[in-house]
Amino acid sequence: MNFASDNTAPVAPGVMDALVAANSGASTAYGADDESDRARQRLCEIFDADCAVYLLASGTAANSLGLAAATPPHGALLCSDVAHIHLDECGAPEFFTGGAKCQALPALSGKLVPGVLQAHLTERPLLGPHRSPYKVLSLTQGTEAGTVYTVSELQALSAAAREHQLMVHMDGARFANAVVASGASPADLTWRAGVDMLSFGGTKNGCMAAEALIVFNRDLEGDIDYLRKRAGHLWSKGRYLGAQLNGYLRDSYWLTLAAHANAMAKRLSEGLRTIPGVKLIYPTEINEVFVSMPQTLVTELQLAGASFYPWVCPGLPPSAGAYRLITSWNTHEKEVDQFLAIAHSVTE
């Protein structure tokens, strides 16, 4: 009963098979190989765009290098108060940008609200060299609260950003889950809604270590190749990044994996809703479930072998007993049902 993180899941069989198939003979190094070329082309097809694609091994690298390409050291990045780039990347965006300031705005169920963004941009005008100029708006899809921006919400946020000459970056660590949950196309959730660049995640959804920085606004390509090399993220054996993504993207496999993870989260969420003393904190829209549970229940679940983390949710005191549970492509129905059965037995 492991609901600690989708990072704990093994590599999906289709991805591992692709890695094994690529592991033969010699191949051109540093991403100039056939596997990487196919992966880049496939992503362009999926997003229906002539975009620049940079293969990477971590989401932190994809986020940080993308932001570094769009933000000078004296610039400011705007994001939500629960954004991964704000709370969970050890200052990597600030480091890779050379010091750009990350400014967090209050979110509603993990999502930025256009009115809050617009008010911040309007009420805090630039003061020449005394205040960092706003350069980038970073959005997370799906969010750190397990929610999903609709196309219209993305359009409104992007329009507010454009009005103030901001580029729009999207952290898509769980982008596949968001695509499945929304029913919208990858293009509609990104560049058609005004997104300039996307950190496309694969690792949380079945890859071993494979992400991609996808740049829709080609004016932002700039020195990304050099930034990637200088940061130590240009893999010499790049074919293995390409192979993972080729296995992941083949025949919509990536969406099949995400759909299963989402379904398991929904099953878990609906079951927890019926247990006395348990309250859902946010709507369950992707593969993350946030609940408030009494400590007695938490203790019994953990003694029975369940893994999950306590969580800090804005607006809730520590006494609320907030916890995060995450499902993955490898979560089984029996794990969910066992977890719920134990919870019911404790509260009866």
Sequence and secondary structure as in RCSB ss.txt:
>XXXX:A:sequence
MNFASDNTAPVAPGVMDALVAANSGASTAYGADDESDRARQRLCEIFDADCAVYLLASGTAANSLGLAAATPPHG
ALLCSDVAHIHLDECGAPEFFTGGAKCQALPALSGKLVPGVLQAHLTERPLLGPHRSPYKVLSLTQGTEAGTVYT
VSELQALSAAAREHQLMVHMDGARFANAVVASGASPADLTWRAGVDMLSFGGTKNGCMAAEALIVFNRDLEGDID
YLRKRAGHLWSKGRYLGAQLNGYLRDSYWLTLAAHANAMAKRLSEGLRTIPGVKLIYPTEINEVFVSMPQTLVTE
LQLAGASFYPWVCPGLPPSAGAYRLITSWNTHEKEVDQFLAIAHSVTE
>XXXX:A:secstr
 B S GGGS   HHHHHHHHHH SS   STT SHHHHHHHHHHHHHTTS  EEEEES HHHHHHHHHHHH  TT 
EEEEETT HHHHSSTTHHHHHHTS EEEEE  BTTB  HHHHHHHHHHS   GGGS  EEEEEEESS TTS    
HHHHHHHHHHHHHTT EEEEEETTHHHHHHHH   TTTTTGGGT  EEEEE GGGT SS EEEEESSGGG TTHH
HHHHHTT   TTTHHHHHHHHHHHGGGHHHHHHHHHHHHHHHHHHHHTTSTT EESS   SSEEEEE  HHHHHH
HHHTT B EE   TT  GGG EEEEE  TT  HHHHHHHHHHHHHHH 
